[in-house]
Amino acid sequence: MVYFVSRHPGAIAWIKQQKEWQVDRFISHLDPQEIAAGDIVLGTLPLHLAAEVCKRGAVFYFLTVPQQEAGRGTEYTLEDMQAMACSLRRFEVLEY
């Protein structure tokens, strides 16, 4: 199962344009109890949730948005995200 976690319309539009990803579930909030080994979670998560995803044997890809400080809090459109060259980067997050 491939999950995309975001509440932002621009991010959802962006992932739908990415040919290499076939998302099964679009969710605005992640319940880590739903994640199983072998799942893939795409999006922006707090570290404790990303660690839980990885602990459960799933794979986590962080949605990288290379924004400037002045852009924080901005709702980006699909075009904004494309212009910023957003990407998904795989991370293994461990809690010690």
Secondary structure as the mmCIF struct_conf table of DSSP 4:
data_model
#
loop_
_struct_conf.conf_type_id
_struct_conf.id
_struct_conf.beg_label_comp_id
_struct_conf.beg_label_asym_id
_struct_conf.beg_label_seq_id
_struct_conf.end_label_comp_id
_struct_conf.end_label_asym_id
_struct_conf.end_label_seq_id
STRN STRN1 VAL A 2 VAL A 5
HELX_RH_AL_P HELX_RH_AL_P1 PRO A 9 GLN A 17
TURN_TY1_P TURN_TY1_P1 LYS A 19 GLU A 20
BEND BEND1 ASP A 24 ASP A 24
STRN STRN2 ARG A 25 ILE A 27
BEND BEND2 SER A 28 HIS A 29
HELX_RH_3T_P HELX_RH_3T_P1 PRO A 32 GLU A 34
TURN_TY1_P TURN_TY1_P2 ALA A 37 GLY A 38
STRN STRN3 ILE A 40 GLY A 43
HELX_RH_AL_P HELX_RH_AL_P2 LEU A 47 LYS A 55
TURN_TY1_P TURN_TY1_P3 ARG A 56 GLY A 57
STRN STRN4 VAL A 59 THR A 64
HELX_RH_3T_P HELX_RH_3T_P2 GLU A 69 GLY A 71
TURN_TY1_P TURN_TY1_P4 ARG A 72 GLY A 73
HELX_RH_AL_P HELX_RH_AL_P3 LEU A 78 ALA A 83
TURN_TY1_P TURN_TY1_P5 MET A 84 ALA A 85
STRN STRN5 SER A 87 PHE A 91
#
